[in-house]
């Protein structure tokens, strides 16, 4: 089984999912994520595949959204905290 995730932040949800799936005793169980905020991760995860480790920034685009906005962008962008309210007004 390969768990494919868009982003791992604290890792708490992934830890629970991993635990629940491990109870089914799969032959293999691995984690794959597009983005990994290692600095935020609160639990030890054995992530086999991580496309990119990122800083603790809020990201949008390529399926990731902010209040349902930005999900369909064809690239990933980080939001600047001071510009979030301006960005909301424009969109």
C-alpha positions as CSV (number, residue, x, y, z in Angstrom):
1,X,0.0,0.0,0.0
2,X,1.3,3.4,-0.9
3,X,-0.4,6.4,0.9
4,X,-0.2,9.4,-1.4
5,X,-0.6,12.8,0.3
6,X,-0.5,16.4,-1.0
7,X,1.2,17.9,2.1
8,X,2.3,16.7,5.5
9,X,2.4,19.4,8.1
10,X,2.2,18.2,11.7
11,X,2.0,14.6,10.7
12,X,-0.8,13.8,13.2
13,X,-3.3,12.8,10.5
14,X,-0.8,10.7,8.6
15,X,0.2,8.9,11.8
16,X,-3.4,7.9,12.5
17,X,-4.0,6.8,8.9
18,X,-0.8,4.8,8.9
19,X,-1.8,3.2,12.1
20,X,-5.3,2.3,10.9
21,X,-3.9,0.8,7.6
22,X,-1.2,-1.1,9.4
23,X,-3.9,-3.0,11.4
24,X,-4.9,-4.6,8.1
25,X,-1.4,-6.0,7.9
26,X,-0.4,-5.1,4.3
27,X,2.7,-6.6,2.8
28,X,4.2,-3.1,2.6
29,X,3.0,0.3,3.7
30,X,4.8,3.4,2.6
31,X,4.1,7.1,2.6
32,X,4.5,9.5,-0.4
33,X,4.0,13.2,-0.2
34,X,4.3,16.1,-2.6
35,X,5.2,18.6,0.1
36,X,6.7,18.0,3.6
37,X,7.0,20.6,6.3
38,X,9.6,18.7,8.3
39,X,10.1,21.6,10.7
40,X,6.4,21.3,11.8
41,X,6.2,17.6,12.0
42,X,5.3,16.6,15.6
43,X,5.6,12.8,15.1
44,X,8.2,10.4,13.7
45,X,7.1,9.3,10.2
46,X,8.9,7.1,7.9
47,X,8.2,9.0,4.7
48,X,9.7,6.9,1.8
49,X,9.0,9.5,-0.9
50,X,8.9,13.3,-0.4
51,X,9.0,15.4,-3.5
52,X,9.9,18.7,-1.7
53,X,10.6,19.7,1.8
54,X,9.3,23.2,2.4
55,X,9.5,25.9,5.1
56,X,6.7,26.6,7.5
57,X,4.7,28.7,5.0
58,X,1.1,28.5,3.8
59,X,1.0,27.3,0.2
60,X,-1.7,27.3,-2.5
61,X,-2.1,26.0,-6.0
62,X,-1.9,22.6,-7.7
63,X,-4.8,21.3,-5.5
64,X,-3.9,23.2,-2.3
65,X,-6.2,26.1,-1.4
66,X,-6.9,29.0,0.9
67,X,-10.5,29.2,1.8
68,X,-11.4,27.4,-1.4
69,X,-9.3,29.9,-3.5
70,X,-6.2,29.1,-5.5
71,X,-6.8,25.4,-5.8
72,X,-6.7,25.4,-9.6
73,X,-3.4,27.3,-10.0
74,X,-1.0,25.3,-12.2
75,X,1.9,26.1,-9.8
76,X,2.5,26.2,-6.1
77,X,2.8,29.5,-4.4
78,X,3.5,30.6,-0.8
79,X,1.3,33.3,0.7
80,X,2.9,36.2,2.4
81,X,1.1,36.7,5.7
82,X,0.6,40.4,5.3
83,X,-0.8,40.0,1.8
84,X,-3.5,37.4,2.7
85,X,-6.2,40.0,3.3
86,X,-5.3,41.8,0.1
87,X,-5.3,38.5,-1.8
88,X,-8.8,37.7,-0.4
89,X,-10.2,41.1,-1.6
90,X,-8.8,40.6,-5.1
91,X,-10.2,37.0,-5.5
